[in-house]
Amino acid sequence: MVGQLEIVAKNLLDIHAVTLQPDKPFTWASGLHSPIYTDNRLTISYPFVRRNIAVGMTELIKHHLSDVDVIAGVATAGIPHAAYVAERLQKPLIYVRSKPKDHGRGKQIEGVLQEGQKVVVIDDLLSTGGSALKAVKAVEEAGGKVIGVVAIFSYQLPALDDNFKAAGLPYYTVTNYTTLIETAKQNGFISDEQLSSLHAWRKDPEQWSQTHGE
């Protein structure tokens, strides 16, 4: 039976929100060579894809984080998905800027957040978790209590688990890297050899980058 993990993974592949090129790696901003490039901003242009994501996120929250008071979107890519989820759950919505405004009241949190309210932070992608955890810090400094983070997709890198463990916070994703590459193989996007290379990248991205760099 195909579940929500596989459905959303196939959606991301079909609309090219995720591109796999183990034989012609991308270069990330960090300088690392990677077999995968993700642009989940594309998902908002496809009603059936954004609906599947919203359904997945809503179910994760209902199952794991049901005592949430407020949904928070991480600017910018997390905001639309947070809006869809907040509407489904009939919860207040806020969003978190990457940094405080440099004019006006200098706010970093937009919307109404009351002291002590329980917040779920929504982002589009979790790599090492840095941007999401930065948003978590901003929410907590503004008086909220973050109870978890939800995202569309995770690379499942070891650093992600380490960073969330250090923060004492759970995270959940609608789909993930392992499901995506297995779905890609099943649907003819990649070969067995490419699948093996993609698994190797996840285990040790730096070593893979050194081996596959130009």
C-alpha positions, 0 to 999 in steps of 0.5 A: 500500500502506498502511503503519504510518505511515498505519495509526496515523494513521487509528487516532489519528483514529478514536479522537479521540486527535487532533482537527483543527479548523482552522476553530475553533482550540484554544488551547494552554497557551502561548497559541498558537491551533492547528488540532490537539489531541492526547491520545495517552493515549486510545490505551491504552484501545484494544488494537488501537491500542496494539498497532499503536503498539507494533509501530511503535515496536519496528520503529523501534528494531530498525531504527535503535537496535538496540544498546539495553540499556534502554527508558525511558518519560517520565512519564506518557504515555510509560510504558505504551508503553515497557512494551509495547515493553520486553516485545516486545524483552525489555529492562529498563524504567525510567521518568523522572519530570518532577522528582525525588521530594520525599520518600524518596531523591528519585529521578527515575529509577525502575527499574534503570539501570546506568552506561553502559547504552544507553537509548531514551527513549519519549514519546507526543508530540513538539512542540518536544521539550522534555519528552523532552530533559528526560528524556534529561538526567535519564537521562544524569545518572543514568549512562545513555547515551541513543541516541535518542528514539521517540514515537507522533506528531510535529507536525514543527515546525521547533523540534523538529529544531533542538532535537534537532540541538542535543542531537546526538540522533536521534528517530523517530516511528511517524507524523507530522503530514503523514501524519495530515492527508493521511490525514484528507483521504483519509478525509473528516475534512477538506476540501481548504481545511482541508488547506491551512490545516493545512499552513500551520500547520505551516510557521509556527505563530505566524503562523497563530495570529495570523491565526486568533486571536479 
